[in-house]
Amino acid sequence: MGERSSRLRKVLFEGFSLVSLIILFVAIIFTSLNTGASLIFVILGFMPTIVTIVLCLLIFDETLFTLLIIWLIPFILSGLFFLVASSQSILKANLDISSLVAINLFCSIIYLVIFFLIAKLVSKDDKKTSENHKHTPTLDNNPSHAILHSQPSTIQEYIASIEDKSKALNFVIGRVYNKYHGGSKHLREKLSLKPEWYNEFSETLNNDATPDRRRLLSVLDNIEKQLSLMTSLEKEILTQDQLVELKNLQRDEYGNDKIIDVLITNDKDPVKSYYDGAKEFCLKLRDILQ
């Protein structure tokens, strides 16, 4: 899976889910007004679809396990809805339970099918883009030819590559050390490459006629230190509480594995390629700036 398509699918899923919720609530209000039914009962009738979208929005991270759960959610929730509604006399009297189960299943499945069809198109577009990139000229890696004031495009390309690899690594950290695996936001922030670092690269080049090399090198230092941190053992970086809370991961439970090895083992993306690429481009950029 390409890092670009992975990011696009996540953003696309979140946006599509929010739009679907808005459309569903508009439909609920419209149904209530046109049928004279109580709004609360209409909302309860569509609760399986509402909860399906919310849960999918919260847990979507493109792991195989999570994708399987996402497809099971509509059936589980519809079944629970049928059992609960059938056991409550007030709901039985005000809702056509069998019809609502079928409608909720239909809406939930259509929601998932439409998203994954769009995501497939995104993947195809990303594949075409990657193939086109294979035919683009390679960068001039000779530092003597990459002078800041004469060839800024070369530096910008290095910086863009570092940014892409950094974002890809951050997505991997987010997936591996997510809530399901016992990770916390604080833990992920401790391991991630800060967006403000690679954003400062672009700001420095865009805003300064003659970019400050020392400022660029300072940012580069931060990124390289964070990449180096990933080669540390988990127990050297994480607290004992954080180590104990981690679960459902292939790792040494006492934190004797390197963080980068945990990421590589527990994610299907080419994590080593992201990491090695980030390190390589950092070294090349340092050669140019010095």
C-alpha positions as CSV (number, residue, x, y, z in Angstrom):
1,M,0.0,0.0,0.0
2,G,1.4,3.3,-1.0
3,E,1.8,5.9,1.7
4,R,0.0,8.5,-0.3
5,S,-3.1,6.3,-0.9
6,S,-3.1,5.2,2.7
7,R,-3.3,8.9,3.9
8,L,-5.9,9.7,1.2
9,R,-8.1,6.7,2.2
10,K,-8.0,7.6,5.9
11,V,-8.9,11.3,5.2
12,L,-11.5,10.1,2.6
13,F,-13.1,7.7,5.1
14,E,-13.4,10.3,7.8
15,G,-14.9,12.9,5.4
16,F,-17.2,10.4,3.8
17,S,-18.4,9.2,7.2
18,L,-19.2,12.7,8.5
19,V,-21.1,13.5,5.3
20,S,-23.0,10.3,5.6
21,L,-24.0,11.1,9.1
22,I,-25.2,14.6,8.1
23,I,-27.3,13.1,5.2
24,L,-28.7,10.4,7.5
25,F,-29.8,13.0,10.1
26,V,-31.4,15.2,7.4
27,A,-33.3,12.1,6.2
28,I,-34.4,11.3,9.7
29,I,-35.8,14.8,10.2
30,F,-37.5,14.7,6.8
31,T,-39.0,11.3,7.6
32,S,-40.3,12.5,11.0
33,L,-41.9,15.6,9.5
34,N,-43.6,13.8,6.6
35,T,-44.9,10.8,8.5
36,G,-45.8,12.6,11.7
37,A,-43.8,10.0,13.7
38,S,-42.0,11.1,16.8
39,L,-38.4,12.3,16.0
40,I,-37.0,10.2,18.9
41,F,-38.6,7.0,17.6
42,V,-37.3,7.7,14.1
43,I,-33.8,8.2,15.5
44,L,-34.1,5.0,17.5
45,G,-35.2,3.2,14.4
46,F,-32.0,4.3,12.5
47,M,-29.7,3.8,15.5
48,P,-27.9,0.7,14.1
49,T,-26.8,2.8,11.0
50,I,-25.9,5.8,13.1
51,V,-23.7,3.7,15.5
52,T,-22.2,1.7,12.5
53,I,-20.9,5.0,10.9
54,V,-19.7,6.4,14.2
55,L,-17.8,3.1,15.2
56,C,-16.3,2.8,11.7
57,L,-15.2,6.4,11.9
58,L,-13.5,5.8,15.2
59,I,-11.7,2.5,14.5
60,F,-10.8,2.7,10.8
61,D,-7.0,2.2,10.5
62,E,-6.7,-0.1,7.5
63,T,-5.4,-3.2,9.4
64,L,-6.9,-6.4,8.3
65,F,-8.4,-7.2,11.7
66,T,-10.1,-3.8,11.8
67,L,-11.5,-4.0,8.3
68,L,-13.0,-7.4,9.2
69,I,-14.7,-5.8,12.3
70,I,-16.0,-2.9,10.2
71,W,-17.8,-5.3,7.8
72,L,-19.3,-7.3,10.8
73,I,-20.5,-4.2,12.6
74,P,-23.8,-3.7,10.6
75,F,-24.9,-7.3,11.1
76,I,-24.0,-7.3,14.9
77,L,-25.8,-4.0,15.5
78,S,-28.9,-4.9,13.5
79,G,-29.1,-8.2,15.4
80,L,-28.8,-6.4,18.7
81,F,-31.4,-3.8,17.6
82,F,-33.8,-6.6,16.7
83,L,-33.4,-8.4,20.1
84,V,-33.7,-5.2,22.2
85,A,-36.6,-3.7,20.2
86,S,-38.5,-6.9,20.2
87,S,-38.2,-7.2,24.0
88,Q,-39.6,-3.6,24.6
89,S,-43.3,-3.2,24.3
90,I,-43.1,0.6,23.7
91,L,-40.7,0.0,20.7
92,K,-42.8,-2.9,19.3
93,A,-45.8,-0.6,19.4
94,N,-44.1,2.3,17.6
95,L,-41.6,0.7,15.2
96,D,-41.9,-1.8,12.4
97,I,-38.9,-3.7,13.7
98,S,-38.4,-6.2,10.9
99,S,-38.5,-3.5,8.2
100,L,-36.1,-1.3,10.1
101,V,-33.6,-4.1,10.5
102,A,-33.6,-4.6,6.8
103,I,-33.4,-0.9,6.1
104,N,-30.5,-0.4,8.5
105,L,-28.6,-3.3,7.0
106,F,-29.1,-2.0,3.6
107,C,-28.0,1.6,4.5
108,S,-25.0,0.4,6.4
109,I,-23.8,-2.0,3.7
110,I,-24.3,0.7,1.0
111,Y,-22.3,3.1,3.1
112,L,-19.4,0.7,3.2
113,V,-19.6,-0.4,-0.4
114,I,-19.6,3.2,-1.7
115,F,-16.6,4.1,0.4
116,F,-14.5,1.1,-0.6
117,L,-15.3,1.6,-4.3
118,I,-14.1,5.2,-4.0
119,A,-11.0,4.0,-2.1
120,K,-10.3,1.5,-4.9
121,L,-10.3,4.3,-7.4
122,V,-7.9,6.3,-5.1
123,S,-5.5,3.3,-5.1
124,K,-5.6,3.0,-8.9
125,D,-4.8,6.7,-9.2
126,D,-1.9,6.4,-6.7
127,K,-0.5,3.4,-8.6
128,K,-0.6,5.4,-11.9
129,T,1.2,8.3,-10.1
130,S,3.8,6.0,-8.8
131,E,4.4,4.5,-12.2
132,N,4.8,8.0,-13.7
133,H,7.3,8.9,-11.0
134,K,9.5,5.9,-12.0
135,H,10.1,7.7,-15.3
136,T,11.0,11.1,-13.8
137,P,14.7,12.1,-13.7
138,T,16.6,11.3,-10.5
139,L,18.0,14.0,-8.3
140,D,21.5,15.3,-8.7
141,N,23.1,13.8,-5.5
142,N,26.4,15.5,-5.9
143,P,26.5,18.1,-3.0
144,S,28.8,20.3,-5.0
145,H,26.1,20.8,-7.6
146,A,23.3,21.4,-5.1
147,I,24.0,24.9,-3.8
148,L,21.3,26.6,-1.8
149,H,21.0,29.8,-3.8
150,S,21.5,28.3,-7.3
151,Q,19.4,25.1,-7.1
152,P,16.7,25.4,-4.4
153,S,14.5,22.9,-6.3
154,T,17.0,20.1,-5.3
155,I,16.8,21.0,-1.7
156,Q,13.0,21.3,-1.9
157,E,12.8,17.8,-3.3
158,Y,14.9,16.4,-0.5
159,I,12.7,18.2,2.0
160,A,9.6,16.9,0.3
161,S,10.9,13.4,0.5
162,I,11.8,13.8,4.2
163,E,8.3,15.1,4.8
164,D,6.6,12.2,3.0
165,K,8.7,9.6,4.9
166,S,8.0,11.3,8.2
167,K,4.3,11.4,7.6
168,A,4.3,7.8,6.6
169,L,6.2,6.8,9.8
170,N,3.7,8.8,11.8
171,F,0.8,6.9,10.3
172,V,2.5,3.6,11.1
173,I,3.1,4.8,14.7
174,G,-0.6,5.8,14.9
175,R,-1.7,2.3,13.7
176,V,0.7,0.2,15.8
177,Y,0.4,2.1,19.0
178,N,-3.3,2.9,18.6
179,K,-6.0,2.6,21.4
180,Y,-6.9,-1.0,20.4
181,H,-3.3,-2.0,21.1
182,G,-3.2,-0.2,24.4
183,G,-1.4,2.9,23.2
184,S,-2.2,6.4,24.2
185,K,-2.0,9.8,22.5
186,H,0.9,10.8,24.8
187,L,2.8,7.7,23.8
188,R,2.3,8.3,20.1
189,E,3.3,11.9,20.4
190,K,6.5,10.8,22.2
191,L,7.5,8.6,19.2
192,S,6.2,10.7,16.3
193,L,8.1,13.1,14.1
194,K,6.6,16.5,14.9
195,P,4.7,18.1,12.0
196,E,6.0,21.5,13.0
197,W,9.6,20.3,12.2
198,Y,9.1,19.4,8.6
199,N,6.6,22.3,8.2
200,E,9.3,24.7,9.2
201,F,11.4,23.4,6.4
202,S,8.8,24.6,3.8
203,E,8.2,27.8,5.7
204,T,11.9,28.7,5.7
205,L,12.3,28.1,2.0
206,N,9.0,29.9,1.1
207,N,9.4,32.9,3.3
208,D,13.1,33.6,3.2
209,A,14.8,34.9,0.0
210,T,18.0,33.5,1.4
211,P,17.1,30.7,3.8
212,D,19.0,30.4,7.0
213,R,21.1,27.3,6.8
214,R,21.6,27.2,10.6
215,R,17.8,27.2,11.0
216,L,17.4,24.4,8.5
217,L,20.2,22.3,10.2
218,S,18.5,22.8,13.6
219,V,15.3,21.3,12.2
220,L,17.2,18.5,10.6
221,D,18.9,17.8,13.9
222,N,15.4,17.3,15.6
223,I,14.3,14.9,12.9
224,E,17.5,12.9,12.9
225,K,17.3,12.6,16.8
226,Q,13.7,11.4,16.6
227,L,14.7,8.8,13.9
228,S,17.6,7.7,16.2
229,L,15.1,7.4,19.1
230,M,13.2,4.8,17.1
231,T,16.3,2.5,17.3
232,S,16.0,2.5,21.1
233,L,14.4,-0.3,23.0
234,E,10.8,0.3,24.0
235,K,11.7,0.1,27.7
236,E,14.3,2.9,27.2
237,I,11.6,5.3,25.9
238,L,8.3,4.2,27.3
239,T,7.2,4.1,30.9
240,Q,6.5,0.9,32.8
241,D,2.8,1.7,32.7
242,Q,2.8,2.2,29.0
243,L,4.7,-1.1,28.4
244,V,2.2,-3.0,30.6
245,E,-0.8,-1.5,28.8
246,L,0.4,-2.6,25.3
247,K,-1.5,-5.6,24.0
248,N,-2.3,-7.5,20.8
249,L,1.2,-6.8,19.3
250,Q,4.1,-9.0,18.3
251,R,6.7,-7.7,20.7
252,D,8.6,-8.5,23.8
253,E,6.3,-7.8,26.7
254,Y,9.2,-6.4,28.8
255,G,10.1,-3.9,26.1
256,N,13.3,-5.5,24.9
257,D,12.5,-4.9,21.2
258,K,13.6,-1.8,19.3
259,I,10.7,0.5,18.5
260,I,11.5,0.4,14.8
261,D,11.4,-3.4,14.9
262,V,8.0,-3.4,16.6
263,L,6.7,-1.0,13.9
264,I,8.1,-3.2,11.1
265,T,6.7,-6.4,12.6
266,N,3.2,-5.1,13.3
267,D,2.4,-3.1,10.2
268,K,1.9,-4.2,6.6
269,D,3.4,-1.0,5.1
270,P,7.1,-1.0,4.0
271,V,8.1,0.6,7.3
272,K,11.9,-0.2,6.9
273,S,11.8,1.6,3.5
274,Y,10.1,4.6,5.1
275,Y,12.7,4.7,7.9
276,D,15.8,4.1,5.7
277,G,14.5,6.6,3.1
278,A,14.1,9.3,5.8
279,K,17.6,8.6,7.2
280,E,19.1,8.7,3.7
281,F,17.5,12.0,2.6
282,C,18.4,13.6,6.0
283,L,22.1,12.7,5.4
284,K,22.0,14.0,1.8
285,L,20.3,17.2,2.9
286,R,22.9,17.7,5.6
287,D,25.7,17.3,3.1
288,I,24.1,20.0,0.9
289,L,23.5,22.4,3.7
290,Q,27.0,22.0,5.1
